[in-house]
Amino acid sequence: MLLHTMKQRLNACLFLLGILFTFNLYGQDSAVSLKISHLTGDFYVYTTYKTLNGSPFPSNSMYLVTDSGVVMIDTPWDTTQFQPLMDSIEKRHHKKVLYCIATHFHDDRTAGLDFLKTKGVKTYSSYETYLLCKERNEKQAQYYFLTDTTFTVANYTFRTYYPGPGHTWDNIVIWFAKERILYGGCLVKSTENDGLGNIADGYVRSWPTSIKRVMKQCPDPLYVIPGHFSWENNKSLEHTLKLLKKTEKVYY
């Protein structure tokens, strides 16, 4: 009888451990879908994920909270996170998203443009990005700008800058000069990266010159946000140049 009771208790414990493990597993999957990190002041980096080679691959984007509303830089990559991001922003900041600027034509930057338009968000890209989105059947912005453009939204001013080809023909960066925050997108590689990643649409010969132009136009940034992986080290521009130098024997 005692042995039977102990066996029942053991089975019950194993059952509970199984439930806890399953809950933790699903909790991790849920948590990894959308991550919002406070950068500084009114600036936030949000990260969504897609599965590549069996593992979740992070894609960084950013948003800025102004007195008038929220400005997004790029869209979520994961299509299931469009509405959760909007809900999270409104719940956390009690403001609506007003604008979104896409920094190049790949879907890790543009996937949510149509969704945002349905929510009344004004979406922008460069003209080059607009044309490439049309050509490659990616989501297109509602409006486009022909040259480097300065935006002023409530109490913040920032500038789009096209330094030349690199990760793609059309990649731009966004510079918040007063706050010294550079949103580099996929032109810039994280210091965590040991390679250039996806260069299917890349212009490796031009890339170093483009990075050097960014360094000149956007001097001494306190924060540099790359398109993927960590931004904690602000030396991503220098690191990108080092990675490009490693490819000289292949591409030069």
ZAMARGU-4260 file (C-alpha; in steps of 0.2 Angstrom, whole numbers, plus 5000, padded with zeros to 4 digits):
<rodrens>
0) 5000/5000/5000 | 5014/5012/5005 | 5023/5008/4989 | 5008/5011/4978 | 5005/5028/4987
5) 5023/5033/4984 | 5021/5028/4965 | 5006/5038/4964 | 5014/5054/4971 | 5029/5051/4960
10) 5018/5050/4945 | 5009/5066/4950 | 5025/5075/4952 | 5031/5070/4935 | 5015/5076/4928
15) 5016/5093/4936 | 5034/5095/4930 | 5028/5091/4913 | 5015/5104/4913 | 5028/5117/4920
20) 5040/5112/4907 | 5027/5114/4893 | 5021/5131/4900 | 5039/5137/4901 | 5043/5131/4883
25) 5027/5140/4876 | 5031/5155/4887 | 5048/5156/4879 | 5041/5155/4862 | 5028/5169/4866
30) 5042/5180/4874 | 5053/5179/4859 | 5040/5184/4846 | 5041/5203/4851 | 5054/5211/4862
35) 5053/5230/4866 | 5069/5237/4874 | 5071/5255/4880 | 5086/5263/4872 | 5086/5281/4880
40) 5074/5295/4883 | 5059/5293/4871 | 5068/5280/4860 | 5064/5261/4859 | 5071/5247/4849
45) 5059/5233/4845 | 5064/5216/4839 | 5054/5203/4830 | 5060/5186/4824 | 5059/5174/4809
50) 5065/5156/4809 | 5080/5153/4798 | 5089/5137/4798 | 5078/5131/4812 | 5082/5145/4824
55) 5074/5162/4828 | 5083/5176/4819 | 5081/5194/4826 | 5077/5209/4816 | 5078/5226/4825
60) 5068/5241/4821 | 5065/5257/4832 | 5051/5269/4837 | 5051/5286/4844 | 5038/5293/4856
65) 5035/5312/4853 | 5022/5324/4861 | 5011/5322/4845 | 5013/5303/4843 | 5024/5289/4838
70) 5036/5288/4824 | 5041/5270/4818 | 5057/5266/4809 | 5054/5250/4799 | 5041/5237/4802
75) 5040/5221/4811 | 5047/5206/4801 | 5035/5194/4809 | 5018/5197/4801 | 5009/5190/4817
80) 5017/5204/4827 | 5009/5219/4818 | 4994/5221/4829 | 5003/5216/4845 | 5016/5230/4842
85) 5003/5243/4840 | 4994/5237/4855 | 5010/5237/4866 | 5014/5255/4860 | 4997/5262/4864
90) 4996/5253/4881 | 5013/5258/4886 | 5013/5276/4880 | 4995/5280/4877 | 4999/5287/4860
95) 4995/5282/4842 | 5008/5278/4828 | 5008/5293/4816 | 5022/5289/4804 | 5033/5274/4798
100) 5049/5276/4787 | 5056/5261/4779 | 5075/5260/4776 | 5076/5248/4762 | 5065/5236/4751
105) 5068/5219/4760 | 5053/5213/4769 | 5062/5214/4786 | 5059/5233/4784 | 5043/5234/4774
110) 5032/5219/4778 | 5020/5229/4789 | 5018/5244/4777 | 5001/5239/4770 | 4995/5235/4788
115) 5000/5251/4795 | 4991/5260/4780 | 4975/5252/4786 | 4978/5259/4803 | 4980/5277/4797
120) 4998/5277/4798 | 5007/5288/4785 | 5021/5277/4778 | 5037/5284/4769 | 5052/5277/4760
125) 5065/5284/4748 | 5060/5284/4729 | 5073/5271/4726 | 5065/5260/4739 | 5048/5263/4732
130) 5053/5257/4715 | 5062/5242/4721 | 5047/5237/4732 | 5036/5238/4716 | 5049/5228/4706
135) 5051/5214/4719 | 5033/5213/4724 | 5036/5219/4742 | 5025/5231/4752 | 5026/5249/4746
140) 5025/5265/4756 | 5011/5277/4753 | 5023/5292/4751 | 5041/5294/4745 | 5055/5307/4746
145) 5067/5310/4732 | 5082/5316/4742 | 5089/5316/4759 | 5075/5323/4770 | 5073/5331/4787
150) 5058/5327/4797 | 5051/5337/4812 | 5038/5329/4822 | 5033/5339/4838 | 5049/5341/4848
155) 5060/5330/4838 | 5070/5332/4822 | 5079/5319/4812 | 5086/5317/4794 | 5086/5302/4782
160) 5103/5300/4773 | 5108/5290/4758 | 5126/5286/4758 | 5127/5275/4743 | 5125/5256/4740
165) 5129/5243/4753 | 5118/5229/4759 | 5106/5235/4745 | 5106/5248/4732 | 5093/5259/4741
170) 5098/5257/4760 | 5097/5273/4770 | 5101/5277/4788 | 5092/5289/4800 | 5101/5302/4810
175) 5095/5310/4826 | 5109/5323/4827 | 5104/5331/4844 | 5103/5314/4853 | 5117/5307/4843
180) 5107/5291/4838 | 5111/5283/4822 | 5098/5270/4815 | 5109/5261/4803 | 5097/5247/4798
185) 5105/5233/4788 | 5119/5244/4781 | 5127/5242/4798 | 5132/5225/4805 | 5131/5222/4824
190) 5148/5219/4833 | 5140/5202/4836 | 5141/5197/4818 | 5156/5188/4811 | 5151/5190/4793
195) 5141/5201/4781 | 5125/5190/4781 | 5113/5191/4767 | 5122/5200/4752 | 5111/5193/4738
200) 5107/5211/4734 | 5123/5218/4741 | 5136/5230/4733 | 5151/5224/4742 | 5163/5235/4732
205) 5154/5251/4736 | 5149/5247/4754 | 5165/5253/4763 | 5164/5270/4755 | 5145/5271/4760
210) 5150/5267/4778 | 5164/5280/4778 | 5151/5293/4772 | 5140/5289/4786 | 5154/5291/4799
215) 5157/5308/4791 | 5139/5314/4791 | 5134/5306/4807 | 5149/5309/4819 | 5152/5301/4836
220) 5135/5293/4838 | 5131/5287/4856 | 5120/5273/4849 | 5121/5264/4833 | 5106/5252/4829
225) 5110/5238/4817 | 5097/5229/4807 | 5100/5213/4816 | 5108/5207/4833 | 5115/5217/4847
230) 5117/5236/4848 | 5125/5238/4865 | 5142/5241/4857 | 5141/5257/4848 | 5156/5253/4837
235) 5146/5244/4823 | 5151/5256/4810 | 5170/5252/4813 | 5166/5233/4814 | 5156/5234/4798
240) 5172/5241/4789 | 5182/5227/4797 | 5171/5214/4790 | 5171/5222/4773 | 5190/5222/4774
245) 5190/5203/4777 | 5181/5201/4760 | 5193/5211/4750 | 5202/5195/4743 | 5185/5189/4737
250) 5178/5204/4730 | 5192/5215/4724
</rodrens>
